[in-house]
Amino acid sequence: MLSDPNVKKIMPKAGNRYQSALALAKRARSIENRRVIEGDDCIKDAVDIAAQEIVDGKVLVKYKNEYVCKPEEEKVQDTNNEEE
């Protein structure tokens, strides 16, 4: 059962409670399918893993083809501005 991260931490990244539940279920199902295919015997609950991935921003949630929480743009160092 979700204790940490809890629903209050997931909702800003996934929308409302309904969207949070859908996103968690979809990601957890994907994790479990991967485990079956790979023969992984990890005992950690797939829902807990999915929740942590959503909170950490590793998995982004889309609703109506738009991200609920915009992906953070990485600051990429421009290597072309070298002194000649």
C-alpha positions as CSV (number, residue, x, y, z in Angstrom):
1,M,0.0,0.0,0.0
2,L,1.2,3.5,-0.7
3,S,2.6,5.2,2.3
4,D,5.5,7.1,0.8
5,P,5.2,8.7,-1.7
6,N,1.6,9.2,-0.9
7,V,-1.3,10.5,-3.1
8,K,-0.7,14.1,-2.1
9,K,2.8,13.9,-3.6
10,I,1.7,12.1,-6.8
11,M,-1.3,14.4,-7.6
12,P,0.7,17.4,-8.7
13,K,2.6,15.2,-11.2
14,A,-0.4,13.3,-12.4
15,G,-3.4,15.6,-12.1
16,N,-6.3,14.6,-9.9
17,R,-6.9,11.4,-7.9
18,Y,-8.5,9.6,-10.8
19,Q,-5.6,10.4,-13.1
20,S,-3.1,9.4,-10.4
21,A,-4.7,6.0,-10.0
22,L,-4.8,5.4,-13.7
23,A,-1.2,6.4,-14.2
24,L,-0.1,4.3,-11.2
25,A,-2.0,1.3,-12.5
26,K,-0.7,1.6,-16.1
27,R,2.9,2.0,-15.0
28,A,2.7,-0.8,-12.4
29,R,1.2,-3.1,-15.0
30,S,4.1,-2.3,-17.3
31,I,6.6,-3.1,-14.5
32,E,5.0,-6.4,-13.8
33,N,4.9,-7.4,-17.5
34,R,8.6,-6.6,-17.7
35,R,9.3,-8.7,-14.6
36,V,7.5,-11.7,-16.1
37,I,9.3,-11.5,-19.4
38,E,12.7,-11.0,-17.8
39,G,12.1,-13.5,-14.9
40,D,12.9,-10.8,-12.3
41,D,12.2,-11.9,-8.8
42,C,12.2,-8.5,-7.1
43,I,9.9,-8.4,-4.1
44,K,9.3,-4.7,-4.1
45,D,5.7,-3.9,-5.0
46,A,5.3,-2.6,-8.6
47,V,2.8,0.1,-7.4
48,D,5.4,1.5,-5.0
49,I,8.0,1.6,-7.8
50,A,5.6,3.3,-10.1
51,A,4.7,5.9,-7.5
52,Q,8.3,6.7,-6.8
53,E,9.0,7.0,-10.6
54,I,6.2,9.5,-11.0
55,V,7.2,11.6,-8.0
56,D,10.8,11.6,-9.1
57,G,9.9,12.7,-12.6
58,K,11.3,9.6,-14.3
59,V,7.8,8.8,-15.7
60,L,5.6,11.7,-17.1
61,V,1.9,11.5,-17.2
62,K,0.0,12.7,-20.3
63,Y,-3.7,13.7,-20.3
64,K,-5.3,14.6,-23.6
65,N,-1.9,14.4,-25.3
66,E,-0.4,17.0,-23.0
67,Y,1.9,16.4,-20.1
68,V,0.3,17.2,-16.7
69,C,3.7,18.3,-15.3
70,K,5.9,19.7,-18.0
71,P,9.3,17.9,-18.4
72,E,12.1,19.8,-16.8
73,E,14.4,21.1,-19.5
74,E,17.9,20.0,-18.9
75,K,20.5,22.7,-19.0
76,V,22.7,21.6,-21.8
77,Q,26.1,23.2,-22.0
78,D,26.9,24.6,-25.4
79,T,30.2,23.1,-26.5
80,N,30.3,25.2,-29.7
81,N,31.2,28.4,-27.9
82,E,34.9,27.5,-27.4
83,E,37.5,30.3,-27.7
84,E,39.5,30.0,-30.9
